[in-house]
């Protein structure tokens, strides 16, 4: 493929930036060849692509600080990047930016089992955090579907959750402290190896800030003892609305499962063809898992099974052993990949009150017919974190735009019923122009005022989160 030829002024500026960065980093940590930078042109929201000016791969906090100091002095925008698994365009470059990847920063710095924490560099993958402590009977609770690949840096940026967040919370509930580098190269320590810090909750502001405030290079994470046991139940129903009501009834009964996951027929069919997990062919499927000692599990499942049975399930199956439990979870963990074999799709991330599940699922089905695009629903039903997958044909003119319009209507619906635009994927570019739906001008101004403090020149992760005309005006001020 023939590459476009940049004009002389762009080439000259690029050469100066690369030269300065090469002075503070090893030569192989600066990627400037146009073909090589294509690897960084998008994240998992692949509908949008833009090659960066260059990319850098620092190996520690000092090198990150040196990079940011250079970029700050030269007025160069920086886009932090974890593993590139963002589904909201959170790591999408701009043509004038430097991508700062943390992939080389994957060391375990400290492990303390007495005080139950681990300190890691943030390029380390989510699953490998548990891998570092599991032989001692511990685990790291947040478990996004992309946990095999996603980096802790991205988890902190987007406040990621996962299937088991109903009981254990999302990243913010398991993050104890960070080392963060500000845009001017200043290194700050926030929080630490203790449950709560005094004063303002700065850590709560940083977690979920999408790389707008600084680059988090190290994180202190809470680790937990593994439970004695866990057991899932599989439930099949004739309608999504009934399955949604089952979720509501379980929560209303005061039961706290470790996970409640939902899949509808399109997802069930796709995952069965892909993973052959043994799912029933029905309109909606729930996976409900509880954990603890055997008596605790038996007591909780007895109540859950009674609630499930009262809604006339097509199938009600309790895992009898670890092998059957593994098969039940296999399909859910394979759902996104399975749907990708069928068609292009856009994965949304609106969050709603659990009591609104039946209505919202019904309305999404109606809108699917109105827009003429199929939707597969697979999501964390226990905390109302919806993940509608809108299927479209990327090669069909107008289909992407129609998909985006449909997605915007679903997210507006989430806000209308008392929910919000995102649960764990973040705003990125996907939802930035919908921020006015959830927030009034005063709310947005308060959020942008915080960014003014941390990043006055608005060089970090430009063109994300805030409506574009607003952020462009802020950056030009």
C-alpha positions as a printed NumPy array, in Angstrom:
array([[  0.   ,   0.   ,   0.   ],
       [  1.404,   3.4  ,  -1.007],
       [  1.788,   5.803,   1.912],
       [  0.795,   9.485,   1.639],
       [  3.743,  11.902,   1.562],
       [  3.597,  14.505,   4.403],
       [  4.504,  18.1  ,   3.542],
       [  7.952,  19.502,   4.394],
       [  6.87 ,  21.422,   7.519],
       [  5.319,  18.314,   9.069],
       [  8.418,  16.261,   8.282],
       [ 10.662,  18.909,   9.79 ],
       [  8.637,  19.093,  13.027],
       [  8.499,  15.327,  13.246],
       [ 12.267,  15.075,  12.816],
       [ 12.836,  17.545,  15.661],
       [ 10.436,  15.71 ,  17.974],
       [ 11.982,  12.314,  17.21 ],
       [ 15.47 ,  13.73 ,  17.742],
       [ 14.551,  15.138,  21.168],
       [ 12.819,  11.931,  22.235],
       [ 15.802,   9.865,  21.093],
       [ 17.977,  11.901,  23.443],
       [ 16.012,  10.742,  26.515],
       [ 15.11 ,   7.19 ,  25.446],
       [ 16.988,   4.223,  23.988],
       [ 16.868,   4.335,  20.18 ],
       [ 14.675,   1.211,  19.937],
       [ 12.099,   2.817,  22.264],
       [ 11.239,   5.505,  19.683],
       [  9.116,   4.337,  16.745],
       [  8.952,   6.836,  13.9  ],
       [  8.815,   4.807,  10.682],
       [  5.427,   5.472,   9.077],
       [  4.733,   1.81 ,   8.447],
       [  5.598,   0.83 ,  12.01 ],
       [  3.44 ,   3.56 ,  13.525],
       [  0.446,   2.024,  11.731],
       [  0.357,  -0.529,  14.559],
       [ -0.781,   2.327,  16.82 ],
       [ -3.323,   3.963,  14.511],
       [ -6.358,   2.646,  16.391],
       [ -7.499,   0.663,  19.41 ],
       [-10.301,  -1.927,  19.571],
       [-12.762,   0.638,  18.168],
       [-11.331,  -0.084,  14.728],
       [-13.887,   1.971,  12.805],
       [-11.652,   5.004,  13.435],
       [ -7.964,   5.173,  12.548],
       [ -5.265,   7.844,  12.501],
       [ -1.499,   7.203,  12.427],
       [  0.365,   9.155,  15.139],
       [  3.397,  11.341,  14.588],
       [  5.457,   8.696,  16.392],
       [  5.258,   6.255,  19.298],
       [  7.475,   5.764,  22.351],
       [  7.827,   2.772,  24.656],
       [  9.425,   3.861,  27.947],
       [ 10.456,   1.227,  30.475],
       [  9.999,   3.053,  33.79 ],
       [  8.634,   6.144,  35.53 ],
       [ 11.761,   8.211,  34.891],
       [ 11.607,   7.593,  31.148],
       [  7.897,   8.498,  31.106],
       [  8.719,  11.733,  32.937],
       [ 11.498,  12.523,  30.438],
       [  9.143,  11.95 ,  27.489],
       [  6.389,  14.129,  28.932],
       [  8.848,  16.883,  29.794],
       [ 10.079,  16.965,  26.18 ],
       [  6.557,  16.959,  24.755],
       [  5.459,  19.652,  27.191],
       [  8.348,  21.907,  26.196],
       [  7.601,  21.389,  22.491],
       [  3.806,  21.651,  22.826],
       [  3.256,  18.135,  21.472],
       [  0.034,  16.267,  22.388],
       [  0.497,  12.86 ,  24.052],
       [ -1.921,   9.918,  23.925],
       [ -1.258,   7.319,  26.668],
       [ -1.805,   3.715,  25.539],
       [ -2.082,   0.509,  27.552],
       [ -2.728,  -2.611,  25.473],
       [ -4.977,  -0.888,  22.934],
       [ -8.109,  -2.845,  23.947],
       [-10.3  ,   0.244,  24.46 ],
       [-13.724,  -0.11 ,  22.852],
       [-14.431,   3.626,  23.018],
       [-11.472,   5.027,  21.061],
       [ -9.69 ,   5.931,  24.283],
       [ -6.25 ,   5.361,  22.728],
       [ -7.024,   6.732,  19.248],
       [ -4.15 ,   8.979,  18.124],
       [ -4.315,  12.4  ,  16.543],
       [ -2.037,  13.063,  13.586],
       [  0.118,  15.483,  15.592],
       [  0.516,  13.336,  18.718],
       [  3.063,  11.061,  20.327],
       [  1.683,   7.705,  21.455],
       [  3.102,   6.813,  24.874],
       [  2.777,   3.047,  25.279],
       [  3.389,   1.317,  28.611],
       [  3.774,  -2.222,  27.219],
       [  7.387,  -2.544,  28.418],
       [  6.413,  -1.556,  31.963],
       [  5.173,  -4.907,  33.277],
       [  7.17 ,  -5.692,  36.41 ],
       [  5.869,  -6.662,  39.855],
       [  7.506,  -4.169,  42.225],
       [  6.276,  -5.429,  45.594],
       [  3.936,  -8.07 ,  46.995],
       [  2.631,  -7.946,  50.566],
       [  0.353, -10.801,  51.588],
       [ -0.004,  -9.667,  55.212],
       [ -1.445,  -6.307,  54.178],
       [ -3.001,  -7.764,  50.995],
       [ -1.617,  -5.606,  48.25 ],
       [  0.579,  -5.825,  45.184],
       [  2.443,  -2.964,  43.512],
       [  2.978,  -3.293,  39.758],
       [  4.028,  -1.292,  36.748],
       [  0.864,  -0.451,  34.847],
       [  1.774,  -2.131,  31.58 ],
       [  1.197,  -5.463,  33.314],
       [ -1.89 ,  -7.289,  32.064],
       [ -4.918,  -7.701,  34.299],
       [ -4.846, -11.5  ,  34.395],
       [ -1.119, -11.634,  35.108],
       [ -1.687,  -9.739,  38.369],
       [ -3.679, -12.699,  39.649],
       [ -1.049, -14.956,  38.088],
       [  1.59 , -13.353,  40.296],
       [ -0.245, -14.141,  43.561],
       [ -2.516, -17.136,  42.954],
       [ -0.014, -19.768,  44.14 ],
       [ -0.273, -18.123,  47.552],
       [ -4.072, -18.301,  47.54 ],
       [ -4.816, -14.72 ,  46.444],
       [ -6.384, -13.044,  43.408],
       [ -7.049,  -9.603,  41.9  ],
       [-10.82 ,  -9.136,  41.649],
       [-11.601,  -6.918,  38.598],
       [-11.901,  -9.236,  35.602],
       [-12.813,  -7.515,  32.292],
       [-13.544,  -9.862,  29.385],
       [-10.273,  -8.663,  27.828],
       [ -8.309,  -9.479,  31.005],
       [ -5.87 , -11.712,  29.14 ],
       [ -4.666,  -8.697,  27.141],
       [ -5.794,  -5.448,  28.785],
       [ -3.274,  -3.498,  30.856],
       [ -3.727,  -2.179,  34.394],
       [ -3.038,   1.299,  32.963],
       [ -6.143,   1.064,  30.796],
       [ -8.178,  -0.481,  33.617],
       [ -7.377,   2.546,  35.788],
       [ -8.054,   4.979,  32.944],
       [-11.511,   3.536,  32.255],
       [-12.361,   2.249,  35.767],
       [-12.883,  -1.228,  34.311],
       [-15.069,  -3.84 ,  35.969],
       [-15.888,  -7.334,  34.766],
       [-18.19 , -10.246,  35.438],
       [-17.457, -10.374,  39.182],
       [-17.766,  -6.653,  39.913],
       [-21.229,  -7.141,  41.444],
       [-19.597,  -8.447,  44.625],
       [-16.046,  -7.1  ,  44.468],
       [-16.535,  -3.744,  42.782],
       [-14.715,  -2.205,  39.834],
       [-11.151,  -0.893,  39.583],
       [-11.728,   2.118,  41.859],
       [-12.787,  -0.245,  44.659],
       [ -9.545,  -2.215,  44.32 ],
       [ -7.062,   0.592,  43.657],
       [ -5.089,   1.786,  46.687],
       [ -2.453,   4.094,  45.241],
       [ -0.671,   5.262,  42.1  ],
       [  2.525,   6.824,  40.863],
       [  1.514,   9.325,  38.198],
       [  3.502,  11.605,  35.906],
       [  1.969,  14.978,  35.043],
       [  2.294,  16.513,  31.592],
       [  5.231,  18.697,  32.632],
       [  7.175,  15.641,  33.873],
       [  6.382,  16.061,  37.573],
       [  6.07 ,  12.711,  39.369],
       [  3.418,  12.479,  42.105],
       [  2.454,   9.726,  44.564],
       [ -1.233,   9.462,  45.44 ],
       [ -2.678,   7.026,  47.971],
       [ -0.581,   4.04 ,  48.95 ],
       [ -0.571,   0.741,  50.794],
       [ -3.502,   1.606,  53.055],
       [ -7.274,   1.534,  52.755],
       [ -7.992,   5.269,  52.613],
       [ -5.976,   8.467,  52.363],
       [ -6.804,  11.631,  54.252],
       [ -7.971,  14.803,  52.531],
       [ -9.489,  15.074,  49.086],
       [-10.222,  11.879,  47.17 ],
       [ -7.702,  12.576,  44.402],
       [ -7.334,   8.857,  43.693],
       [-11.063,   8.699,  42.951],
       [-10.656,  11.536,  40.443],
       [ -7.744,   9.828,  38.685],
       [ -9.42 ,   6.415,  38.372],
       [-11.682,   6.719,  35.352],
       [-10.132,   9.965,  34.072],
       [ -9.16 ,   8.351,  30.741],
       [ -5.581,   9.634,  30.616],
       [ -6.726,  13.258,  30.792],
       [ -4.835,  14.146,  33.975],
       [ -1.549,  12.235,  33.862],
       [  0.162,   8.965,  32.971],
       [ -0.117,   6.336,  35.716],
       [  3.1  ,   4.303,  35.737],
       [  2.77 ,   2.24 ,  38.93 ],
       [ -0.265,   1.045,  40.872],
       [ -0.861,  -0.448,  44.301],
       [ -3.739,  -2.917,  43.995],
       [ -5.792,  -4.719,  46.597],
       [ -5.479,  -8.518,  46.479],
       [ -7.954, -10.857,  48.159],
       [ -7.963, -14.393,  49.501],
       [ -9.484, -16.832,  47.041],
       [-12.939, -17.99 ,  48.166],
       [-13.341, -21.558,  49.387],
       [-15.441, -22.389,  46.369],
       [-17.773, -21.033,  43.689],
       [-20.677, -22.508,  41.737],
       [-22.642, -21.107,  38.779],
       [-26.234, -21.76 ,  37.741],
       [-27.455, -21.58 ,  34.145],
       [-30.99 , -20.292,  33.518],
       [-32.814, -20.115,  30.195],
       [-35.992, -18.101,  29.498],
       [-38.441, -17.48 ,  26.676],
       [-37.973, -13.706,  26.704],
       [-35.379, -11.103,  27.616],
       [-37.969,  -9.226,  29.644],
       [-38.584, -12.249,  31.891],
       [-34.843, -12.785,  32.354],
       [-34.502,  -9.11 ,  33.277],
       [-37.238,  -9.532,  35.868],
       [-35.419, -12.533,  37.372],
       [-32.33 , -10.356,  37.853],
       [-34.435,  -7.684,  39.553],
       [-36.057, -10.249,  41.859],
       [-32.719, -11.771,  42.888],
       [-31.333,  -8.36 ,  43.85 ],
       [-34.57 ,  -7.377,  45.624],
       [-34.361, -10.583,  47.685],
       [-31.157,  -9.289,  49.269],
       [-28.937, -11.962,  47.727],
       [-25.483, -10.877,  46.568],
       [-24.144, -13.279,  43.942],
       [-20.57 , -12.801,  42.813],
       [-21.844, -12.437,  39.221],
       [-25.052, -12.226,  37.199],
       [-24.412, -12.36 ,  33.445],
       [-26.962, -12.028,  30.631],
       [-26.979, -13.249,  27.013],
       [-29.802, -13.107,  24.458],
       [-30.55 , -15.455,  21.55 ],
       [-28.183, -13.934,  18.956],
       [-25.301, -14.222,  21.423],
       [-26.349, -17.704,  22.548],
       [-26.412, -18.964,  18.961],
       [-23.068, -17.358,  18.132],
       [-21.302, -18.672,  21.229],
       [-22.688, -22.178,  20.779],
       [-21.362, -22.3  ,  17.226],
       [-18.035, -20.912,  18.431],
       [-17.424, -22.494,  21.861],
       [-19.961, -25.365,  22.06 ],
       [-20.61 , -24.687,  25.736],
       [-23.897, -26.618,  25.791],
       [-26.24 , -23.653,  26.128],
       [-30.006, -24.116,  25.588],
       [-31.478, -22.441,  22.504],
       [-33.748, -19.876,  24.155],
       [-34.43 , -16.138,  24.018],
       [-32.391, -15.2  ,  27.087],
       [-29.844, -16.869,  29.299],
       [-28.547, -15.951,  32.76 ],
       [-25.406, -17.158,  34.497],
       [-25.606, -16.591,  38.244],
       [-22.598, -17.514,  40.389],
       [-22.253, -17.562,  44.156],
       [-19.211, -18.366,  46.254],
       [-18.104, -19.256,  49.765],
       [-18.147, -22.472,  51.775],
       [-20.357, -25.338,  50.587],
       [-23.108, -24.562,  53.146],
       [-23.085, -20.875,  52.127],
       [-23.275, -21.776,  48.453],
       [-26.097, -24.263,  49.034],
       [-28.136, -21.74 ,  51.051],
       [-27.76 , -18.956,  48.459],
       [-28.454, -21.212,  45.491],
       [-31.576, -22.607,  47.127],
       [-33.108, -19.111,  47.207],
       [-31.861, -18.252,  43.722],
       [-33.222, -21.481,  42.248],
       [-36.626, -20.821,  43.844],
       [-36.759, -17.345,  42.269],
       [-35.607, -18.704,  38.902],
       [-38.15 , -21.541,  38.949],
       [-41.015, -19.142,  39.683],
       [-40.53 , -17.544,  36.24 ],
       [-40.971, -20.78 ,  34.228],
       [-37.442, -21.315,  32.906],
       [-36.74 , -23.234,  29.717],
       [-33.745, -24.702,  31.496],
       [-32.36 , -24.478,  35.023],
       [-28.98 , -26.129,  35.493],
       [-26.662, -26.022,  38.505],
       [-23.004, -26.893,  37.915],
       [-22.173, -30.147,  39.655],
       [-18.395, -29.978,  39.29 ],
       [-15.546, -27.767,  38.097],
       [-15.731, -29.106,  34.55 ],
       [-19.405, -28.2  ,  34.176],
       [-18.783, -24.796,  35.768],
       [-15.998, -24.192,  33.239],
       [-18.346, -25.016,  30.354],
       [-20.996, -22.624,  31.672],
       [-18.475, -19.757,  31.764],
       [-16.788, -20.728,  28.488],
       [-19.546, -19.319,  26.32 ],
       [-19.798, -16.039,  28.231],
       [-16.05 , -15.45 ,  28.061],
       [-16.135, -16.247,  24.316],
       [-19.126, -14.069,  23.464],
       [-17.378, -11.031,  21.978],
       [-15.083, -13.14 ,  19.803],
       [-17.993, -15.315,  18.707],
       [-20.079, -12.307,  17.669],
       [-17.111, -10.963,  15.727],
       [-17.2  , -14.05 ,  13.514],
       [-20.733, -13.185,  12.43 ],
       [-20.338,  -9.551,  11.478],
       [-18.78 ,  -6.211,  12.315],
       [-20.233,  -4.836,  15.511],
       [-20.123,  -1.848,  17.816],
       [-20.139,  -2.661,  21.534],
       [-21.9  ,  -0.116,  23.746],
       [-21.542,   0.415,  27.477],
       [-24.53 ,   2.197,  28.988],
       [-25.452,   1.528,  32.612],
       [-28.999,   1.485,  33.981],
       [-30.841,   0.806,  37.253],
       [-31.388,  -2.949,  37.573],
       [-35.148,  -2.395,  37.923],
       [-35.192,  -0.881,  34.405],
       [-33.719,  -3.976,  32.696],
       [-37.031,  -5.417,  31.422],
       [-38.143,  -2.092,  29.898],
       [-34.752,  -1.217,  28.363],
       [-34.317,  -4.68 ,  26.802],
       [-37.806,  -4.443,  25.289],
       [-37.095,  -0.953,  23.927],
       [-33.748,  -2.008,  22.41 ],
       [-35.582,  -4.813,  20.585],
       [-38.085,  -2.306,  19.206],
       [-35.329,   0.096,  18.111],
       [-33.511,  -2.776,  16.4  ],
       [-36.499,  -3.182,  14.102],
       [-36.794,   0.572,  13.578],
       [-33.143,   0.896,  12.486],
       [-33.013,  -2.41 ,  10.621],
       [-29.874,  -3.549,  12.462],
       [-29.608,  -6.678,  14.604],
       [-28.469,  -6.423,  18.227],
       [-26.919,  -9.012,  20.491],
       [-27.081,  -8.35 ,  24.226],
       [-24.423,  -9.703,  26.564],
       [-23.714,  -7.846,  29.774],
       [-23.185,  -7.677,  33.542],
       [-26.823,  -7.763,  34.556],
       [-26.191,  -7.628,  38.302],
       [-25.065,  -4.001,  38.231],
       [-26.999,  -2.961,  35.121],
       [-23.909,  -2.52 ,  32.919],
       [-25.342,  -3.042,  29.424],
       [-23.228,  -4.194,  26.463],
       [-25.5  ,  -4.167,  23.382],
       [-23.578,  -5.347,  20.3  ],
       [-25.003,  -3.62 ,  17.213],
       [-24.235,  -5.645,  14.092],
       [-23.445,  -3.773,  10.859],
       [-21.525,  -4.15 ,   7.615],
       [-18.424,  -1.946,   7.571],
       [-18.215,  -2.363,   3.783],
       [-21.757,  -1.13 ,   3.193],
       [-21.946,   2.645,   2.654],
       [-23.946,   4.344,   5.4  ],
       [-24.099,   1.308,   7.695],
       [-21.529,   2.624,  10.185],
       [-23.325,   5.969,  10.433],
       [-26.657,   4.161,  10.962],
       [-25.045,   2.028,  13.639],
       [-23.706,   5.121,  15.403],
       [-27.126,   6.769,  15.297],
       [-28.739,   3.634,  16.757],
       [-26.057,   3.442,  19.442],
       [-26.615,   7.058,  20.426],
       [-30.334,   6.392,  20.892],
       [-29.59 ,   3.403,  23.162],
       [-27.231,   5.498,  25.296],
       [-29.787,   8.309,  25.526],
       [-32.31 ,   5.716,  26.682],
       [-29.92 ,   4.609,  29.428],
       [-29.667,   8.186,  30.708],
       [-33.438,   8.701,  30.457],
       [-34.158,   5.776,  32.81 ],
       [-31.719,   7.093,  35.405],
       [-28.498,   5.49 ,  34.219],
       [-25.365,   6.855,  32.591],
       [-23.412,   6.797,  29.331],
       [-20.684,   4.401,  30.406],
       [-19.956,   1.779,  33.004],
       [-16.428,   0.593,  32.241],
       [-15.489,   1.317,  28.616],
       [-15.157,   5.052,  29.12 ],
       [-16.209,   7.988,  26.945],
       [-13.231,   8.253,  24.582],
       [-14.374,   9.543,  21.229],
       [-17.397,   7.252,  21.058],
       [-19.545,   9.153,  23.565],
       [-17.872,  12.573,  23.791],
       [-20.621,  14.318,  21.817],
       [-23.279,  12.723,  24.043],
       [-21.819,  14.175,  27.249],
       [-24.337,  17.019,  26.997],
       [-27.108,  14.418,  27.314],
       [-25.965,  13.413,  30.794],
       [-24.33 ,  16.624,  32.037],
       [-25.458,  20.232,  31.956],
       [-22.935,  23.002,  31.099],
       [-22.087,  23.626,  34.769],
       [-21.271,  19.932,  35.297],
       [-19.002,  19.845,  32.256],
       [-17.317,  23.082,  33.301],
       [-16.485,  21.573,  36.701],
       [-14.921,  18.528,  35.05 ],
       [-12.904,  20.633,  32.632],
       [-11.707,  22.876,  35.459],
       [-10.102,  19.802,  37.04 ],
       [ -8.275,  19.072,  33.791],
       [ -7.127,  22.71 ,  33.691],
       [ -5.322,  22.118,  36.991],
       [ -3.55 ,  18.894,  36.007],
       [ -2.967,  19.67 ,  32.309],
       [ -3.314,  23.427,  31.674],
       [ -2.268,  23.219,  28.003],
       [ -4.689,  20.342,  27.321],
       [ -1.979,  18.188,  25.73 ],
       [ -2.939,  14.85 ,  27.302],
       [ -5.257,  12.59 ,  25.29 ],
       [ -6.571,  15.435,  23.172],
       [-10.009,  15.299,  21.512],
       [-11.401,  12.769,  23.993],
       [-14.157,  12.744,  26.631],
       [-15.445,  16.313,  26.253],
       [-17.521,  17.58 ,  23.294],
       [-15.012,  18.401,  20.568],
       [-15.866,  22.071,  20.076],
       [-15.598,  22.633,  23.835],
       [-12.247,  20.907,  24.266],
       [-10.804,  22.551,  21.134],
       [-11.746,  25.966,  22.519],
       [-10.17 ,  25.09 ,  25.871],
       [ -6.964,  23.946,  24.22 ],
       [ -6.731,  27.127,  22.095],
       [ -7.333,  29.442,  25.072]])
